[in-house]
Amino acid sequence: MLGDKLNRFSRQIQSQPDAVISKPGTNRYRHAAEFFGGELVSSDGGVFVRIVTDLPSLFSHGDYRLAEVLEYYPVMSGGRILNCGDNSLDLSRLLFFDMETTGLSGGSGTVPFLIGFGSLSASGFQVRQYLLPDYPDEAAMLETVRREITKDSILVSYNGRAFDLPIFSDRLVLHRIERNLQFAGHIDLLHPVRRLYKRRLRDCSLGNIEREVLGYFRFDDIPGYLVPSVYFNWLANGETEELRRVNKHNLDDIVSMLFIMHHVARLAENPSGQIQSSDDLYSFCRILERSGDREGLYNLMEASFEMLEQENRFDILFSHALSYKRGAQVEKAHTLWLKIAQTGAPEAYPARLELAKYYEHRLKDFAGALKFTLEARSECPQSPRHREAIEKRINRLHRKLSG
């Protein structure tokens, strides 16, 4: 029986048509290069297509123009928000990086078939894209692509730390090109964008950030989940029209990353003049506090009080008060707590508790502390833990008053 199964399996294998592998220099390769306005690059290991797009200073992307970015050249601010350590970024070292792959979940079988890099110069922005015509040419393309990244390069990606870079590094190792990919740093924009906008937008995908933050709307964009199937169709029948959309998708990703960094730089320089949403204000203040920029934090807080009071954002005002407390500016925190305690907002309860602590421990005014504690008890949540803590505080203050 085992012999019969092996024979049937052997006949099935023999009946399958041989895979057709394009040879370098065939019409399909040349057609791809001509279609995208690129060049056919040949090496000892294979052939690939290189597509170069130069964007002039007059180029616009949504609400932004490239000329505005070039005004910052060669230095851009905003490094602290991007977790880069130094607040100033050398634009000449930034290398924007994005890939399109044959799979969406990674793994050893995922192949990057379109790899794009973008870099700034004094006259504009250049995007270089490398298209893989067929699997046997991957090593040759990766050899050339690897030279894009130098030891001084600061990579900029969007979710590249979790997806693009690991796949790229694995393919370099697999083809014995590079074991330890070296570069100066990596800015994954997904993480600072989430810290800035998740509270307001919830969806921090690159496409949504383009629309809501940059004011850029893609025309005839291809969904990411369709990208692998478009490449497989091209390998099978040479269909290039849909592949054009993939090429544009990759180009838009790289260009959008540049303008997101420019947007962050504008926020860093003048947050009170740029931030219009109270949720964004709250998020930005938290970033400043985590980075240790107390001066910038307090300046922004004081510039925003009027807007927050008009919008009844007592949750953010209470957070500001806690920032004052952590920064040893308790008198300013006290002023805010008094304002919040006079409202019917949910934050009035914790504000009164903070006032009770302030009067008891800092002013030694036990009567005032008891007054705010009793007011807090009337609004105390029903949980036993909160009730028990309030009663302990009341009893302690009564003892201090009687003593």
FENGI-V770239 format. One line per field, one symbol per residue. ss: DSSP state (H for helix, E for strand, L for the rest). A space follows every 50 residues. Layout:
# FENGI-V770239
ss=???
This chain:
# FENGI-V770239
ss=LHHHHHHHHHHHHHHLLLLLLLLLLLHHHHHHHHHLLLEEEEELLEEEEE EEEEEELLLEELLEEHHHHHLLLLEELLLLLLLLLLLLEEHHHEEEEEEE ELLLLLLLLLLEEEEEEEEEELLEEEEEEEELLLHHHHHHHHHHHHLLLL LLLEEEELLHHHHHHHHHHHHHHHLLLLLLLLLLEEEEHHHHHHHHHHHH HLLLLHHHHHHHHHLLLLLLLLLHHHHHHHHHHHHHHLLLHHHHHHHHHH HHHHHHHHHHHHHHHHHHHLHHHHLLLHHHHHHHHHHHHHHLLHHHHHHH HHHHHHHHHHLLLHHHHHHHHHHHHHLLLHHHHHHHHHHHHLLLLLHHHH HHHHHHHHHHHHLLLHHHHHHHHHHHHHLLLLLHHHHHHHHHHHHHHHHH HHL
